[in-house]
Amino acid sequence: MSLNESIVEEAALAWFGELGYAVGHGPHIAPGEPAAERLSFGEVVLVGRLRAAIRRLNPAIPSRTLATLRDTLLPKRLSGELSVG
């Protein structure tokens, strides 16, 4: 059996589902759909979900700090301009 993206994706979805994570169906949240979570497939981070997770894990973070993370630090990190560690 050869290993391809579909096999890896199905295994990851099953694993994360078993860990209790909510697993969604990609086409439902794809650009152009009623429940779209990004404007294009070029947006690799679902910013709304990231922001909600940060808020849930760190409820004391001020909204202004979350905005800085979203608008400044995240784009720099994704572009490679900001390194971690």
C-alpha positions as CSV (number, residue, x, y, z in Angstrom):
1,M,0.0,0.0,0.0
2,S,1.3,3.4,-0.9
3,L,1.1,6.4,1.5
4,N,-0.7,9.4,0.2
5,E,-2.3,12.6,1.5
6,S,-5.7,11.0,1.8
7,I,-4.5,8.2,4.0
8,V,-2.6,10.6,6.2
9,E,-5.6,13.0,6.4
10,E,-8.1,10.2,7.3
11,A,-5.7,8.9,10.0
12,A,-5.2,12.4,11.5
13,L,-9.0,13.0,11.5
14,A,-9.7,9.7,13.2
15,W,-6.9,10.3,15.8
16,F,-8.0,13.8,16.6
17,G,-11.6,12.7,16.8
18,E,-10.7,10.0,19.3
19,L,-8.9,12.7,21.4
20,G,-12.1,14.6,21.6
21,Y,-11.4,17.3,19.1
22,A,-14.3,18.5,16.9
23,V,-13.6,17.4,13.3
24,G,-15.2,19.3,10.5
25,H,-15.7,18.5,6.8
26,G,-13.4,20.7,4.7
27,P,-15.8,21.5,1.9
28,H,-18.3,22.9,4.4
29,I,-15.9,25.7,5.5
30,A,-14.2,26.2,2.1
31,P,-14.1,29.7,0.5
32,G,-17.4,30.6,-1.1
33,E,-19.5,28.3,1.0
34,P,-22.1,29.6,3.5
35,A,-20.0,28.5,6.4
36,A,-16.7,29.6,4.9
37,E,-14.0,30.3,7.5
38,R,-11.5,31.9,5.1
39,L,-11.6,34.0,1.9
40,S,-9.2,31.8,-0.1
41,F,-7.3,28.5,0.1
42,G,-4.1,30.6,0.4
43,E,-5.2,31.4,4.0
44,V,-3.6,28.4,5.8
45,V,-4.7,29.4,9.3
46,L,-8.3,29.6,10.3
47,V,-7.9,32.8,12.2
48,G,-11.3,32.8,13.8
49,R,-10.7,29.3,15.3
50,L,-7.2,30.3,16.4
51,R,-8.5,33.4,18.1
52,A,-11.3,31.4,19.8
53,A,-8.8,28.8,21.0
54,I,-6.4,31.4,22.4
55,R,-9.3,33.1,24.2
56,R,-10.5,29.8,25.6
57,L,-7.0,28.7,26.8
58,N,-6.1,32.2,28.0
59,P,-9.3,34.1,29.0
60,A,-7.3,36.9,30.7
61,I,-5.6,38.0,27.5
62,P,-6.9,41.5,26.6
63,S,-8.7,41.8,23.2
64,R,-6.0,44.3,22.1
65,T,-3.3,41.7,22.6
66,L,-5.3,39.2,20.6
67,A,-5.6,41.7,17.8
68,T,-1.8,42.2,17.9
69,L,-1.3,38.5,17.6
70,R,-3.7,38.2,14.7
71,D,-2.8,41.3,12.8
72,T,1.0,41.5,13.4
73,L,2.7,38.5,14.9
74,L,0.8,35.7,13.1
75,P,1.4,37.1,9.5
76,K,5.1,37.7,10.4
77,R,5.4,34.1,11.7
78,L,3.7,32.6,8.7
79,S,5.9,34.5,6.3
80,G,9.1,33.4,8.1
81,E,9.9,37.0,9.1
82,L,9.5,36.1,12.8
83,S,11.3,33.0,14.1
84,V,10.5,31.2,17.3
85,G,13.1,30.0,19.7
